């Protein structure tokens, strides 16, 4: 995921590609106020990763900070707000890294038996500006903490996998395949999911469930996009609460918004008359308010264009390292 080598020509091929395909979102580098003093350049590495996550999840062209800032430098005769607006960009995302800590804890007798674990805490204050009105439409700090699921046990000084990963962590390239398999990489994916769930309705991002769609891609993303489909099991018409058969196993989290679909029109081959299938139509959205099990969650209806009923489908785009 080499973000800093993106082609700057992305803006200048609009004679060949419709304007609608161009990015509506641009990132700037983040201000790093954390105590982190390691090898990674978090001011660029973090927003690069987040922009790539959003690009993969929503199959959109979203400009990384390196691309945005290089383009601004090349067009310094006007303000960057005016330049970005002229290029059709609606939203500018900035951030302050408040915390990025990687901690290792050890308990027990040295050279006999020790318990080891390590944890990662990331906290970022995000700010989104609507460039059309020059108003801040989202400003909030989001935090994500993760500890290793099992506590590593070392006996007679033998190294555990936990210790090996901790000691080799900063030798790994940020955002690489190897990075995504580490605790820090998995924790960052959770932060990205939390951020995207909060802002997707604010900045008009829509999850695209067509996996075969071709898109203009300027990165070599290591992230994998997968569509998860679930079903509404029960609807309480009085409280607007619903139960779905997705949960911890699908990485569902409180606050996630899931679109709800009902069966649409039947499709037939125009030539042969053969029945091809039934389309889906979006009829509303639910917000997850409790994750109760591996395949069981409680939600509440947030938007209902048509009546949401038992048997309706819900979908989720999952971005992961596998």
C-alpha positions in Angstrom: 0.0 0.0 0.0 2.5 2.6 -1.2 0.4 5.8 -0.9 3.2 8.3 -1.6 3.7 7.0 -5.1 0.2 7.7 -6.3 0.0 9.2 -9.8 -0.6 13.0 -9.6 -2.3 12.7 -13.0 -5.5 11.6 -11.3 -7.0 15.1 -11.7 -5.8 15.7 -15.2 -7.4 12.8 -17.1 -10.9 14.3 -17.0 -11.0 14.6 -20.7 -11.3 10.8 -20.8 -13.2 10.0 -17.6 -16.6 11.6 -16.5 -16.4 14.1 -13.7 -18.7 11.9 -11.6 -15.9 9.4 -11.2 -13.6 11.9 -9.5 -13.1 12.0 -5.8 -15.5 14.0 -3.7 -13.3 13.6 -0.6 -9.7 14.6 0.1 -7.4 14.0 3.1 -4.7 16.2 4.5 -1.9 14.9 6.7 -2.8 14.6 10.4 -1.2 16.5 13.2 0.6 14.1 15.5 0.2 15.1 19.2 0.7 11.6 20.5 3.8 10.5 22.5 4.7 7.9 19.8 8.4 8.3 18.8 8.8 5.1 16.6 9.8 4.6 13.0 6.4 5.0 11.4 5.4 8.5 10.1 1.9 8.6 11.6 1.0 12.0 10.2 0.9 10.4 6.7 0.6 6.7 7.5 -2.6 6.9 9.5 -4.7 9.1 7.0 -3.2 7.1 4.1 -4.6 3.9 5.7 -8.0 5.4 6.5 -8.4 6.9 3.0 -7.5 3.5 1.5 -10.0 1.8 3.7 -12.8 4.2 2.6 -11.8 3.9 -1.0 -12.0 0.1 -0.8 -15.3 0.0 1.2 -17.2 2.5 -0.9 -15.4 1.8 -4.3 -14.8 5.5 -4.6 -11.8 7.6 -5.5 -10.7 9.3 -2.3 -7.5 11.4 -2.3 -4.7 10.5 0.2 -2.9 13.4 1.9 0.2 12.9 -0.2 -1.8 13.3 -3.4 -3.9 16.2 -2.1 -0.9 18.2 -0.8 1.2 17.7 -3.9 -1.7 18.9 -6.1 -2.1 21.9 -3.8 1.6 22.8 -4.1 1.3 22.6 -7.9 -1.6 25.1 -7.9 -0.5 27.5 -5.2 -1.8 30.6 -7.1 -5.2 30.1 -5.6 -6.4 29.0 -2.1 -6.5 25.2 -1.6 -10.2 25.4 -0.7 -11.0 27.1 -4.0 -8.7 24.7 -6.0 -10.2 21.6 -4.4 -13.8 22.9 -4.9 -13.1 23.6 -8.5 -12.0 20.0 -9.0 -15.4 18.8 -7.6 -14.2 17.8 -4.1 -16.9 18.4 -1.5 -15.3 17.3 1.7 -11.9 17.8 3.3 -10.9 15.4 6.1 -8.2 16.5 8.7 -7.2 15.0 12.0 -5.2 15.2 15.2 -3.6 12.0 16.5 -4.1 12.3 20.2 -2.8 8.9 21.2 -1.0 6.1 19.5 0.5 3.8 22.1 1.8 0.2 22.0 2.4 -1.3 25.4 3.8 -4.6 26.6 3.0 -6.0 30.0 4.9 -8.8 31.8 4.1 -10.6 35.0 5.8 -13.5 36.8 9.3 -14.8 37.5 12.1 -14.0 35.0 13.7 -17.0 33.3 11.1 -19.3 35.0 7.5 -18.5 33.9 6.2 -15.1 32.7 2.9 -14.0 31.3 3.2 -11.5 28.5 0.7 -9.4 26.5 0.6 -6.2 24.6 -2.0 -3.7 23.7 -2.6 -0.8 21.2 -4.6 2.3 21.8 -5.3 4.8 18.9 -7.3 8.0 19.4 -7.8 10.5 16.6 -9.8 13.8 16.5 -11.4 13.9 13.1 -12.6 17.1 11.4 -14.6 17.2 8.2 -15.2 20.5 6.4 -17.8 20.9 3.7 -15.8 22.9 1.1 -18.9 24.2 -0.6 -20.0 26.1 2.5 -16.6 26.2 4.4 -18.4 24.8 7.5 -17.2 22.0 9.8 -19.9 19.3 9.6 -18.2 16.7 11.8 -15.7 17.0 14.6 -15.2 14.2 17.1 -12.5 12.2 18.8 -12.7 8.4 18.2 -10.7 5.9 20.2 -10.0 2.2 19.7 -8.2 -0.1 22.2 -7.3 -3.7 21.6 -5.3 -6.2 23.6 -4.0 -9.5 22.4 -6.8 -12.1 22.8 -4.6 -14.6 24.6 -1.9 -13.9 27.2 1.5 -15.3 26.0 3.2 -17.6 28.4 7.0 -18.0 28.4 8.7 -20.8 30.3 12.4 -20.8 31.1 13.0 -17.8 28.9 11.5 -19.2 25.7 10.1 -16.5 23.4 6.4 -16.5 22.7 4.8 -15.4 19.5 3.4 -12.3 21.3 6.9 -11.2 22.3 8.3 -11.9 18.8 5.5 -9.8 17.2 6.0 -6.9 19.7 9.8 -6.8 19.1 9.5 -6.9 15.3 6.5 -4.6 15.0 8.2 -1.4 13.9 10.3 -3.2 11.4 7.1 -4.0 9.5 6.0 -1.6 6.8 2.9 0.3 7.9 -0.1 -0.9 5.9 1.6 -4.0 4.4 0.1 -7.5 4.4 2.3 -8.4 7.4 1.2 -5.2 9.2 -2.5 -6.1 8.7 -2.0 -9.4 10.6 -0.6 -7.7 13.7 -2.6 -6.5 16.6 -2.0 -2.9 15.6 -3.3 -3.5 12.1 -6.4 -5.2 13.3 -7.0 -2.4 15.8 -6.7 0.2 13.1 -9.2 -1.6 10.9 -11.7 -1.4 13.8 -11.1 2.3 14.2 -11.7 2.8 10.4 -14.9 0.8 10.7 -16.0 3.0 13.6 -15.2 6.2 11.7 -16.8 5.1 8.5 -20.0 4.1 10.2 -20.3 7.5 11.9 -19.7 9.6 8.8 -21.1 7.7 5.8 -24.4 9.4 6.0 -22.9 12.8 6.7 -20.6 12.9 3.7 -22.9 11.0 1.4 -20.9 7.8 1.1 -22.9 4.8 0.0 -21.8 1.1 0.3 -21.7 -0.4 -3.2 -22.7 -4.1 -3.1 -21.7 -4.8 -6.7 -18.4 -6.6 -6.3 -17.8 -6.8 -10.1 -17.9 -3.1 -10.7 -14.7 -1.7 -12.2 -13.3 1.4 -10.6 -10.5 3.8 -11.3 -7.9 2.5 -8.8 -4.6 4.4 -8.0 -3.4 2.2 -5.2 -2.2 -1.3 -4.6 -4.5 -1.9 -1.7 -3.8 -4.9 0.6 -7.3 -4.6 2.0 -9.9 -7.2 1.0 -13.5 -6.3 0.4 -16.3 -8.8 1.3 -20.1 -8.5 1.2 -21.8 -10.0 4.2 -25.6 -10.7 4.0 -27.9 -11.2 6.9 -31.6 -11.5 7.5 -34.1 -9.8 9.9 -35.4 -12.3 12.3 -38.0 -10.3 14.2 -39.5 -6.8 14.1 -41.3 -5.1 17.0 -43.6 -2.7 15.4 -44.2 -0.7 18.6 -40.6 -0.1 19.6 -39.1 -0.3 16.1 -36.5 -2.8 17.4 -35.3 -5.6 15.1 -33.1 -8.7 15.5 -30.7 -9.8 12.8 -28.6 -12.9 12.4 -25.3 -11.1 12.2 -23.0 -10.5 15.2 -19.5 -10.8 16.7 -18.5 -13.3 14.0 -19.1 -10.7 11.3 -17.4 -7.9 13.4 -20.7 -6.1 14.0 -20.3 -3.1 16.4 -22.7 -0.8 18.2 -23.5 2.2 16.1 -23.2 0.5 12.7 -25.8 1.4 10.1 -27.0 -1.5 7.9 -29.2 -1.0 4.8 -32.3 -3.1 4.6 -33.4 -4.7 1.3 -36.7 -6.2 0.0 -37.3 -8.2 -3.1 -37.9 -5.9 -6.1 -38.9 -6.6 -9.7 -38.6 -9.9 -11.6 -36.1 -9.8 -14.4 -36.6 -11.7 -17.7 -34.3 -12.2 -20.7 -35.8 -9.9 -23.4 -35.0 -12.4 -26.2 -35.9 -15.8 -24.7 -38.3 -14.7 -21.9 -36.2 -16.8 -19.5 -36.6 -15.8 -15.8 -33.2 -14.4 -14.6 -33.9 -13.4 -11.0 -35.3 -10.8 -8.7 -33.8 -7.4 -8.0 -33.3 -5.9 -4.6 -34.6 -2.5 -3.5 -33.4 -0.6 -0.5 -36.4 0.1 1.9 -34.6 1.5 4.9 -31.8 1.3 7.4 -31.2 0.0 10.9 -28.7 1.0 13.5 -27.1 -1.7 15.7 -27.6 -1.0 19.4 -26.5 -4.3 20.9 -24.3 -7.2 19.7 -25.6 -10.2 21.7 -23.8 -13.1 20.2 -21.7 -14.5 17.4 -24.7 -14.4 15.0 -27.3 -12.3 16.9 -27.7 -8.6 17.2 -30.3 -6.0 18.2 -31.0 -3.0 16.0 -33.4 -0.2 15.8 -35.1 1.2 12.6 -33.6 4.6 11.7 -35.1 5.0 8.2 -38.1 3.3 6.7 -39.2 4.1 3.2 -41.3 0.9 3.1 -42.4 -1.3 6.0 -39.4 -3.4 7.3 -40.5 -7.0 8.0 -39.1 -10.3 9.1 -37.2 -11.9 6.2 -35.9 -8.7 4.7 -32.2 -8.8 4.0 -29.4 -6.6 5.5 -26.0 -6.2 4.1 -22.6 -5.1 5.3 -19.4 -4.4 3.5 -16.5 -5.8 5.5 -12.9 -4.7 4.9 -10.3 -7.0 6.3 -6.8 -8.3 5.7 -7.9 -11.7 4.6 
